[in-house]
Amino acid sequence: MKIAKLTKKGQFTIPTGYRKLLGTYIVEITYEKGKVIIKPAKKLGGILHKYAIRDRSIEEIMKTEKEAIGDGLAERGKRDNC
C-alpha cells in the first residue's frame, strides 16, 4: 500500500507504479462504499467532449499523442544542439 498526501489545493501525486498501471493521464474518479476509485478513462465525454476525437479509441489517441510528444522532443533536441 502506498500513501499520498493531499496538498492545500486538494491535489496529490499518484505513485509512479500506479500511473504506469493506469497507462493514461486521463482518469475517472468515483466514490463507492467508502472508497475512492481511480480508473483509466475509456470515454472522452463529459467536460472533455469538445476535445474528443470522434471515431478513435482512447488507445489510438494516446499513441498519436506519444508520437507527437516524441517528435516535439526530437525537434527540441535538434534546436538545442545548434
N, CA, C and O atoms as CSV, one atom per row, in Angstrom:
chain,resi,resn,atom,element,x,y,z
A,1,MET,N,N,0.844,-1.175,0.000
A,1,MET,CA,C,0.000,0.000,0.000
A,1,MET,C,C,0.888,1.237,0.000
A,1,MET,O,O,1.860,1.315,0.751
A,2,LYS,N,N,0.544,2.201,-0.848
A,2,LYS,CA,C,1.260,3.469,-0.927
A,2,LYS,C,C,0.430,4.533,-0.226
A,2,LYS,O,O,-0.794,4.426,-0.156
A,3,ILE,N,N,1.094,5.554,0.291
A,3,ILE,CA,C,0.408,6.665,0.949
A,3,ILE,C,C,0.723,7.940,0.190
A,3,ILE,O,O,1.871,8.174,-0.189
A,4,ALA,N,N,-0.291,8.765,-0.033
A,4,ALA,CA,C,-0.113,10.041,-0.712
A,4,ALA,C,C,-0.717,11.136,0.154
A,4,ALA,O,O,-1.732,10.923,0.817
A,5,LYS,N,N,-0.096,12.298,0.148
A,5,LYS,CA,C,-0.559,13.432,0.944
A,5,LYS,C,C,-1.306,14.423,0.054
A,5,LYS,O,O,-0.837,14.767,-1.031
A,6,LEU,N,N,-2.454,14.874,0.512
A,6,LEU,CA,C,-3.195,15.901,-0.200
A,6,LEU,C,C,-2.594,17.273,0.107
A,6,LEU,O,O,-2.245,17.566,1.251
A,7,THR,N,N,-2.478,18.112,-0.930
A,7,THR,CA,C,-1.995,19.473,-0.726
A,7,THR,C,C,-3.162,20.347,-0.269
A,7,THR,O,O,-4.306,19.896,-0.226
A,8,LYS,N,N,-2.867,21.582,0.067
A,8,LYS,CA,C,-3.921,22.528,0.467
A,8,LYS,C,C,-4.934,22.744,-0.646
A,8,LYS,O,O,-6.084,23.097,-0.386
A,9,LYS,N,N,-4.502,22.528,-1.901
A,9,LYS,CA,C,-5.390,22.701,-3.053
A,9,LYS,C,C,-6.155,21.414,-3.401
A,9,LYS,O,O,-6.868,21.364,-4.404
A,10,GLY,N,N,-6.004,20.379,-2.570
A,10,GLY,CA,C,-6.719,19.126,-2.803
A,10,GLY,C,C,-6.064,18.248,-3.852
A,10,GLY,O,O,-6.720,17.369,-4.412
A,11,GLN,N,N,-4.794,18.462,-4.128
A,11,GLN,CA,C,-4.074,17.671,-5.127
A,11,GLN,C,C,-3.190,16.635,-4.450
A,11,GLN,O,O,-2.752,16.815,-3.314
A,12,PHE,N,N,-2.936,15.548,-5.168
A,12,PHE,CA,C,-1.978,14.565,-4.697
A,12,PHE,C,C,-1.340,13.915,-5.911
A,12,PHE,O,O,-1.874,13.991,-7.017
A,13,THR,N,N,-0.204,13.281,-5.704
A,13,THR,CA,C,0.510,12.612,-6.777
A,13,THR,C,C,0.252,11.113,-6.685
A,13,THR,O,O,0.429,10.498,-5.633
A,14,ILE,N,N,-0.164,10.550,-7.792
A,14,ILE,CA,C,-0.344,9.106,-7.849
A,14,ILE,C,C,1.051,8.500,-8.022
A,14,ILE,O,O,1.764,8.872,-8.954
A,15,PRO,N,N,1.453,7.580,-7.151
A,15,PRO,CA,C,2.792,6.985,-7.260
A,15,PRO,C,C,3.063,6.409,-8.659
A,15,PRO,O,O,2.153,5.916,-9.326
A,16,THR,N,N,4.312,6.482,-9.080
A,16,THR,CA,C,4.733,6.084,-10.423
A,16,THR,C,C,4.228,4.703,-10.825
A,16,THR,O,O,3.721,4.530,-11.933
A,17,GLY,N,N,4.359,3.739,-9.958
A,17,GLY,CA,C,3.920,2.381,-10.294
A,17,GLY,C,C,2.452,2.314,-10.672
A,17,GLY,O,O,2.076,1.612,-11.610
A,18,TYR,N,N,1.629,3.042,-9.945
A,18,TYR,CA,C,0.201,3.058,-10.243
A,18,TYR,C,C,-0.088,3.837,-11.528
A,18,TYR,O,O,-0.961,3.446,-12.304
A,19,ARG,N,N,0.636,4.933,-11.758
A,19,ARG,CA,C,0.458,5.690,-13.005
A,19,ARG,C,C,0.773,4.811,-14.204
A,19,ARG,O,O,0.066,4.852,-15.211
A,20,LYS,N,N,1.835,4.012,-14.101
A,20,LYS,CA,C,2.191,3.105,-15.199
A,20,LYS,C,C,1.100,2.059,-15.410
A,20,LYS,O,O,0.787,1.712,-16.549
A,21,LEU,N,N,0.527,1.562,-14.335
A,21,LEU,CA,C,-0.554,0.589,-14.453
A,21,LEU,C,C,-1.784,1.200,-15.123
A,21,LEU,O,O,-2.461,0.531,-15.904
A,22,LEU,N,N,-2.075,2.468,-14.823
A,22,LEU,CA,C,-3.215,3.142,-15.441
A,22,LEU,C,C,-2.997,3.311,-16.937
A,22,LEU,O,O,-3.931,3.152,-17.723
A,23,GLY,N,N,-1.765,3.633,-17.335
A,23,GLY,CA,C,-1.439,3.774,-18.748
A,23,GLY,C,C,-2.008,5.007,-19.413
A,23,GLY,O,O,-2.034,5.082,-20.642
A,24,THR,N,N,-2.462,5.972,-18.641
A,24,THR,CA,C,-3.041,7.184,-19.198
A,24,THR,C,C,-2.947,8.319,-18.189
A,24,THR,O,O,-2.735,8.089,-16.998
A,25,TYR,N,N,-3.105,9.541,-18.674
A,25,TYR,CA,C,-3.141,10.702,-17.792
A,25,TYR,C,C,-4.567,11.195,-17.595
A,25,TYR,O,O,-4.799,12.171,-16.881
A,26,ILE,N,N,-5.513,10.526,-18.222
A,26,ILE,CA,C,-6.922,10.891,-18.099
A,26,ILE,C,C,-7.620,9.766,-17.346
A,26,ILE,O,O,-7.663,8.629,-17.816
A,27,VAL,N,N,-8.163,10.087,-16.180
A,27,VAL,CA,C,-8.769,9.070,-15.331
A,27,VAL,C,C,-10.189,9.441,-14.928
A,27,VAL,O,O,-10.577,10.609,-14.950
A,28,GLU,N,N,-10.940,8.436,-14.566
A,28,GLU,CA,C,-12.266,8.611,-13.973
A,28,GLU,C,C,-12.119,8.409,-12.474
A,28,GLU,O,O,-11.418,7.500,-12.030
A,29,ILE,N,N,-12.767,9.242,-11.710
A,29,ILE,CA,C,-12.732,9.114,-10.249
A,29,ILE,C,C,-14.162,8.956,-9.759
A,29,ILE,O,O,-15.029,9.777,-10.056
A,30,THR,N,N,-14.395,7.889,-9.006
A,30,THR,CA,C,-15.718,7.650,-8.440
A,30,THR,C,C,-15.575,7.322,-6.957
A,30,THR,O,O,-14.482,7.035,-6.470
A,31,TYR,N,N,-16.683,7.370,-6.265
A,31,TYR,CA,C,-16.719,7.063,-4.837
A,31,TYR,C,C,-17.775,6.002,-4.626
A,31,TYR,O,O,-18.946,6.217,-4.938
A,32,GLU,N,N,-17.368,4.849,-4.095
A,32,GLU,CA,C,-18.301,3.751,-3.853
A,32,GLU,C,C,-18.014,3.096,-2.509
A,32,GLU,O,O,-16.884,2.696,-2.230
A,33,LYS,N,N,-19.031,2.993,-1.692
A,33,LYS,CA,C,-18.946,2.273,-0.417
A,33,LYS,C,C,-17.720,2.672,0.407
A,33,LYS,O,O,-16.997,1.812,0.910
A,34,GLY,N,N,-17.495,3.971,0.539
A,34,GLY,CA,C,-16.407,4.464,1.372
A,34,GLY,C,C,-15.034,4.436,0.733
A,34,GLY,O,O,-14.036,4.677,1.412
A,35,LYS,N,N,-14.958,4.145,-0.566
A,35,LYS,CA,C,-13.674,4.088,-1.268
A,35,LYS,C,C,-13.664,5.019,-2.475
A,35,LYS,O,O,-14.649,5.121,-3.206
A,36,VAL,N,N,-12.540,5.692,-2.669
A,36,VAL,CA,C,-12.337,6.484,-3.876
A,36,VAL,C,C,-11.700,5.555,-4.896
A,36,VAL,O,O,-10.691,4.910,-4.612
A,37,ILE,N,N,-12.289,5.487,-6.085
A,37,ILE,CA,C,-11.804,4.586,-7.126
A,37,ILE,C,C,-11.296,5.417,-8.305
A,37,ILE,O,O,-12.010,6.270,-8.831
A,38,ILE,N,N,-10.055,5.153,-8.708
A,38,ILE,CA,C,-9.447,5.842,-9.843
A,38,ILE,C,C,-9.188,4.792,-10.912
A,38,ILE,O,O,-8.516,3.792,-10.658
A,39,LYS,N,N,-9.728,5.022,-12.118
A,39,LYS,CA,C,-9.512,4.070,-13.201
A,39,LYS,C,C,-9.314,4.826,-14.513
A,39,LYS,O,O,-9.735,5.976,-14.632
A,40,PRO,N,N,-8.679,4.193,-15.497
A,40,PRO,CA,C,-8.449,4.868,-16.778
A,40,PRO,C,C,-9.763,5.281,-17.420
A,40,PRO,O,O,-10.736,4.528,-17.397
A,41,ALA,N,N,-9.791,6.477,-17.993
A,41,ALA,CA,C,-10.984,6.941,-18.690
A,41,ALA,C,C,-11.059,6.236,-20.036
A,41,ALA,O,O,-10.103,6.273,-20.810
A,42,LYS,N,N,-12.167,5.607,-20.314
A,42,LYS,CA,C,-12.350,4.911,-21.588
A,42,LYS,C,C,-13.131,5.758,-22.583
A,42,LYS,O,O,-13.033,5.555,-23.793
A,43,LYS,N,N,-13.904,6.707,-22.069
A,43,LYS,CA,C,-14.693,7.572,-22.940
A,43,LYS,C,C,-14.290,9.014,-22.675
A,43,LYS,O,O,-14.222,9.446,-21.525
A,44,LEU,N,N,-14.027,9.745,-23.730
A,44,LEU,CA,C,-13.656,11.150,-23.579
A,44,LEU,C,C,-14.898,12.024,-23.693
A,44,LEU,O,O,-14.958,12.921,-24.534
A,45,GLY,N,N,-15.874,11.766,-22.857
A,45,GLY,CA,C,-17.102,12.529,-22.876
A,45,GLY,C,C,-17.112,13.548,-21.758
A,45,GLY,O,O,-16.061,13.980,-21.285
A,46,GLY,N,N,-18.296,13.926,-21.344
A,46,GLY,CA,C,-18.423,14.877,-20.241
A,46,GLY,C,C,-17.784,16.209,-20.561
A,46,GLY,O,O,-18.004,16.767,-21.635
A,47,ILE,N,N,-16.988,16.724,-19.627
A,47,ILE,CA,C,-16.398,18.044,-19.822
A,47,ILE,C,C,-15.327,18.046,-20.908
A,47,ILE,O,O,-14.931,19.108,-21.386
A,48,LEU,N,N,-14.856,16.859,-21.300
A,48,LEU,CA,C,-13.837,16.791,-22.345
A,48,LEU,C,C,-14.432,16.606,-23.741
A,48,LEU,O,O,-13.687,16.438,-24.707
A,49,HIS,N,N,-15.767,16.634,-23.864
A,49,HIS,CA,C,-16.384,16.333,-25.156
A,49,HIS,C,C,-15.909,17.247,-26.275
A,49,HIS,O,O,-15.815,16.811,-27.422
A,50,LYS,N,N,-15.607,18.508,-25.968
A,50,LYS,CA,C,-15.165,19.412,-27.033
A,50,LYS,C,C,-13.751,19.092,-27.517
A,50,LYS,O,O,-13.343,19.554,-28.583
A,51,TYR,N,N,-13.000,18.306,-26.742
A,51,TYR,CA,C,-11.652,17.912,-27.135
A,51,TYR,C,C,-11.606,16.495,-27.716
A,51,TYR,O,O,-10.570,16.061,-28.220
A,52,ALA,N,N,-12.706,15.791,-27.644
A,52,ALA,CA,C,-12.742,14.389,-28.066
A,52,ALA,C,C,-12.536,14.270,-29.576
A,52,ALA,O,O,-13.022,15.087,-30.357
A,53,ILE,N,N,-11.813,13.244,-29.953
A,53,ILE,CA,C,-11.627,12.927,-31.361
A,53,ILE,C,C,-12.580,11.784,-31.657
A,53,ILE,O,O,-12.433,10.689,-31.115
A,54,ARG,N,N,-13.522,12.029,-32.487
A,54,ARG,CA,C,-14.573,11.050,-32.759
A,54,ARG,C,C,-14.034,9.869,-33.570
A,54,ARG,O,O,-13.085,10.002,-34.342
A,55,ASP,N,N,-14.657,8.729,-33.373
A,55,ASP,CA,C,-14.371,7.501,-34.117
A,55,ASP,C,C,-12.950,6.982,-33.912
A,55,ASP,O,O,-12.426,6.274,-34.771
A,56,ARG,N,N,-12.319,7.322,-32.789
A,56,ARG,CA,C,-10.993,6.788,-32.464
A,56,ARG,C,C,-11.006,6.358,-31.010
A,56,ARG,O,O,-11.580,7.040,-30.161
A,57,SER,N,N,-10.383,5.242,-30.722
A,57,SER,CA,C,-10.333,4.756,-29.347
A,57,SER,C,C,-9.334,5.576,-28.544
A,57,SER,O,O,-8.480,6.260,-29.107
A,58,ILE,N,N,-9.449,5.499,-27.236
A,58,ILE,CA,C,-8.516,6.203,-26.351
A,58,ILE,C,C,-7.092,5.701,-26.596
A,58,ILE,O,O,-6.136,6.471,-26.498
A,59,GLU,N,N,-6.951,4.417,-26.912
A,59,GLU,CA,C,-5.625,3.857,-27.175
A,59,GLU,C,C,-4.991,4.481,-28.413
A,59,GLU,O,O,-3.798,4.787,-28.419
A,60,GLU,N,N,-5.798,4.670,-29.474
A,60,GLU,CA,C,-5.284,5.301,-30.701
A,60,GLU,C,C,-4.888,6.750,-30.443
A,60,GLU,O,O,-3.860,7.219,-30.931
A,61,ILE,N,N,-5.705,7.445,-29.679
A,61,ILE,CA,C,-5.421,8.847,-29.358
A,61,ILE,C,C,-4.147,8.949,-28.536
A,61,ILE,O,O,-3.317,9.823,-28.784
A,62,MET,N,N,-3.986,8.063,-27.559
A,62,MET,CA,C,-2.779,8.091,-26.713
A,62,MET,C,C,-1.533,7.774,-27.530
A,62,MET,O,O,-0.479,8.366,-27.297
A,63,LYS,N,N,-1.635,6.846,-28.487
A,63,LYS,CA,C,-0.494,6.516,-29.344
A,63,LYS,C,C,-0.093,7.742,-30.161
A,63,LYS,O,O,1.090,8.070,-30.246
A,64,THR,N,N,-1.065,8.415,-30.757
A,64,THR,CA,C,-0.797,9.617,-31.540
A,64,THR,C,C,-0.167,10.695,-30.666
A,64,THR,O,O,0.763,11.383,-31.088
A,65,GLU,N,N,-0.679,10.837,-29.442
A,65,GLU,CA,C,-0.152,11.838,-28.514
A,65,GLU,C,C,1.312,11.537,-28.172
A,65,GLU,O,O,2.143,12.445,-28.163
A,66,LYS,N,N,1.628,10.279,-27.895
A,66,LYS,CA,C,3.003,9.900,-27.565
A,66,LYS,C,C,3.943,10.160,-28.739
A,66,LYS,O,O,5.068,10.621,-28.549
A,67,GLU,N,N,3.478,9.865,-29.950
A,67,GLU,CA,C,4.298,10.119,-31.138
A,67,GLU,C,C,4.551,11.614,-31.305
A,67,GLU,O,O,5.664,12.025,-31.635
A,68,ALA,N,N,3.525,12.425,-31.079
A,68,ALA,CA,C,3.671,13.875,-31.213
A,68,ALA,C,C,4.652,14.418,-30.173
A,68,ALA,O,O,5.467,15.288,-30.478
A,69,ILE,N,N,4.573,13.910,-28.962
A,69,ILE,CA,C,5.499,14.340,-27.910
A,69,ILE,C,C,6.922,13.943,-28.283
A,69,ILE,O,O,7.848,14.737,-28.120
A,70,GLY,N,N,7.104,12.723,-28.780
A,70,GLY,CA,C,8.425,12.266,-29.204
A,70,GLY,C,C,8.986,13.127,-30.322
A,70,GLY,O,O,10.164,13.483,-30.306
A,71,ASP,N,N,8.136,13.464,-31.302
A,71,ASP,CA,C,8.568,14.331,-32.402
A,71,ASP,C,C,8.961,15.709,-31.881
A,71,ASP,O,O,9.958,16.283,-32.318
A,72,GLY,N,N,8.175,16.236,-30.945
A,72,GLY,CA,C,8.472,17.549,-30.368
A,72,GLY,C,C,9.782,17.547,-29.604
A,72,GLY,O,O,10.552,18.503,-29.693
A,73,LEU,N,N,10.044,16.483,-28.850
A,73,LEU,CA,C,11.302,16.391,-28.103
A,73,LEU,C,C,12.491,16.252,-29.044
A,73,LEU,O,O,13.551,16.828,-28.799
A,74,ALA,N,N,12.319,15.486,-30.121
A,74,ALA,CA,C,13.400,15.338,-31.100
A,74,ALA,C,C,13.717,16.684,-31.748
A,74,ALA,O,O,14.884,17.037,-31.920
A,75,GLU,N,N,12.675,17.429,-32.105
A,75,GLU,CA,C,12.863,18.748,-32.708
A,75,GLU,C,C,13.541,19.701,-31.727
A,75,GLU,O,O,14.416,20.479,-32.107
A,76,ARG,N,N,13.134,19.633,-30.482
A,76,ARG,CA,C,13.756,20.480,-29.457
A,76,ARG,C,C,15.230,20.132,-29.285
A,76,ARG,O,O,16.067,21.021,-29.126
A,77,GLY,N,N,15.547,18.834,-29.317
A,77,GLY,CA,C,16.932,18.395,-29.214
A,77,GLY,C,C,17.792,18.928,-30.348
A,77,GLY,O,O,18.944,19.313,-30.142
A,78,LYS,N,N,17.220,18.947,-31.547
A,78,LYS,CA,C,17.940,19.484,-32.719
A,78,LYS,C,C,18.240,20.970,-32.515
A,78,LYS,O,O,19.347,21.426,-32.803
A,79,ARG,N,N,17.265,21.715,-32.024
A,79,ARG,CA,C,17.447,23.162,-31.808
A,79,ARG,C,C,18.492,23.417,-30.737
A,79,ARG,O,O,19.326,24.312,-30.878
A,80,ASP,N,N,18.450,22.629,-29.659
A,80,ASP,CA,C,19.376,22.831,-28.541
A,80,ASP,C,C,20.813,22.509,-28.913
A,80,ASP,O,O,21.745,23.059,-28.326
A,81,ASN,N,N,21.002,21.615,-29.891
A,81,ASN,CA,C,22.363,21.218,-30.298
A,81,ASN,C,C,22.961,22.139,-31.336
A,81,ASN,O,O,24.125,21.976,-31.704
A,82,CYS,N,N,22.199,23.097,-31.816
A,82,CYS,CA,C,22.723,24.025,-32.844
A,82,CYS,C,C,23.654,25.056,-32.250
A,82,CYS,O,O,24.177,25.905,-32.972
